[in-house]
Amino acid sequence: MTTKNWKEGKHYIAYTPELDIASQGKTPEQAERRLREAVDIFLEETKKMGTFDQALQSLGISRKQRRLVMPRISLSELEVRV
């Protein structure tokens, strides 16, 4: 899974575009730990609700045997003149 991290004000943000889930923390490590927790909760809850495969499919994620195959994500910076 791809993780993008950045600082916003006094907090650090950790984001995974494949699942469109973000979290924040006072340190980069805390933000990433909280992101892992949010991803775990997302996966557990979709399994409990019986929507796991549907949720993965809507995100462009497929399953091959017991592995998840994530879509290819390209992250780059774009400069804009203001």
N, C-alpha and C positions, 0 to 999 in steps of 0.2 A: 504494500500500500504506500502511496505517496503522501508525504507530510510536508506541509509548507508552514514555516514558523516566521513570525515577525513581532515587533514590539509596537504596541499601540498605547500611547500615554504611559502609564506606570505598569501596564500588564503585558504579558507575552501571550500571543495567540498561536495555537497549534490547530491546523486544519488539514483534513484529508478530502480531496476533491472526489475521489471515487465514491465515497459514501455521503459526501456533502455534510460532514459533521465537523464542528469546531468546538474548542474549549479554550479556557484562558487560565493563567496562573501568574503568580508573582515572579516566577523564574521560568526559563525555557523548559527546564526539567519538570516542573510542576504542571505546566501547560500540557506537555506531552503525556505525562502520567494520567492527567484528567481526560485527555483525548482517548487514551487506551481504555479507560473506564467507560467513557461514553460509547465507544464502539462495542465493547463487551455487552453493555446494557441494550444497545440497539439490536445486536444479534440475538441475545437471549429473549428479548421481548417479541421479536418477530417469530422466533421459533415457538414460543408459548401461544401466540395468537394464530399460528398456522399459516402465516404469510411470509415465511422466510424466503421460499423460492420466488414468490411474486415480487418481493422487495428487491432481491438480487437482480432479477430480470429487469425491473424498472430502472435500475442503476447501471445496466449494461454489463453486469457481472454474471459469468456462467460457472457451472460446476463441471469438473472433469474428475470422475471418480470421487475422491474425498477432498479434492483441492478446489479452492476458489480461483478463478481466472479473472483478474481485474482488467478493465479496459486500459488501453495505453493512454496515459495522460502526459501532455507536454506543458511544462510550466516555463514561462519566460517573462522577462520584464519588457514593458512597452513604454517608451518615452513619449510624452505628450507636451507640446508647447502650450503654455498658458500666458 
